[in-house]
Amino acid sequence: MSHSGPMPLMPTATRCTLGEPSQLVDHADHVYPCRAETAASCLSFGERQRFQDQGFLLLDGACSAAELAGLRQVLCGLFDHGTGYAEGNLFDMVGADPTGQAASQPQLLNPSLYAPQLLLSAHFSRIQAIARQLLGDRTEFCFDHSIVKRAGSTTSTPWHQDEAHHRDPQHEFDQLSFWMPLQDVAEHNGCMCYLPGSNHGGVLQHRSLGGDTSLHALECPVGAGDLGRVLVVPMSAGACVMHGGRTLHAALPNPSGADRLAYVLVFRGPPRPRVDPARFAWLDTQHTADAERRQHWLRRGGYLVMLLRRLRRQRYLRRLLGVMNRRWQARG
Ligand SMILES: O=C(O)CCC(=O)C(=O)O
């Protein structure tokens, strides 16, 4: 993505402020789902309206400084150890990266698989409450990911719609991504950009970045006329911007002297059958090294690891039900 001339800055009217973190999380028991009344008090009608109109919304004060420091420590540790590489969950988002050594933009899918405490945070509870408020009670946590834009990186994250990455031709979902930087971000260090209103159309034609099908990132051509409407979204650490699955977005390069780290939570509403089964041809032609690593990992015992992870999730569920039951009995 290249931009000519300055872009309009985010109008302050698009910001909203979350209140002080409430007692959503029972830290002793590491229980993360939120209470129903919390969901009801998340976003005002006007904020929801702005989100529907523009396809994104900035949430100030989404995460406390202390919690941010904890998240940073966990995520940096995972990246430093190359966690998830063999499994195909760690890769260079915008480069071929055959060895994983010199990734200019490492992306780690599902960091919470390796650090489940990420989903036990107050941040997770609050974001989940917002997702449920917008998409309904059957909304589920879908996955998380984290992206480092290395210091001095000259590459933008290309324009794309997240839904272009979906592989299910029969169903569609409403999806919400909550992108949170772990340091202040602005135009000089890789902040996000949005095309307001792009959420109202369908899934647009995408292709692999630069037409190179070995790359993970997808790009969607954005016309010069549209670029004039782009909003750049500078944010403080601890703020969070949410966008829908069809909202066109990109992120600027990071020519600054420090890495830029972001953590993203993704939620989905219940699946709906597609009226016309979709074909995302750009996914059929993709042949990435991380997908190959994943196949190799699955064949060499990965299926068993996945089964064990599923069982671990159920254990959390049982604990959660136990805690809810105890609370309910204490109230009665
Ligand atoms: O962090 C970035 O560079 C881009 C993030 C993004 O595109 C997303 O979270 O959907």
The ligand as an SDF file (V2000), in Angstrom:
LIG
                    3D

 10  9  0  0  0  0  0  0  0  0999 V2000
   -1.1140   -5.4000   12.7280 O   0  0  0  0  0  0  0  0  0  0  0  0
   -1.1390   -5.3160   11.5190 C   0  0  0  0  0  0  0  0  0  0  0  0
   -0.1510   -4.9520   10.8710 O   0  0  0  0  0  0  0  0  0  0  0  0
   -2.3880   -5.6550   10.7390 C   0  0  0  0  0  0  0  0  0  0  0  0
   -3.4600   -6.2940   11.5530 C   0  0  0  0  0  0  0  0  0  0  0  0
   -4.6420   -6.7310   10.7640 C   0  0  0  0  0  0  0  0  0  0  0  0
   -4.7430   -6.5750    9.5800 O   0  0  0  0  0  0  0  0  0  0  0  0
   -5.7450   -7.4110   11.4650 C   0  0  0  0  0  0  0  0  0  0  0  0
   -5.6560   -7.6150   12.6910 O   0  0  0  0  0  0  0  0  0  0  0  0
   -6.7340   -7.7690   10.8160 O   0  0  0  0  0  0  0  0  0  0  0  0
  1  2  2  0
  2  3  1  0
  2  4  1  0
  4  5  1  0
  5  6  1  0
  6  7  2  0
  6  8  1  0
  8  9  2  0
  8 10  1  0
M  END
$$$$
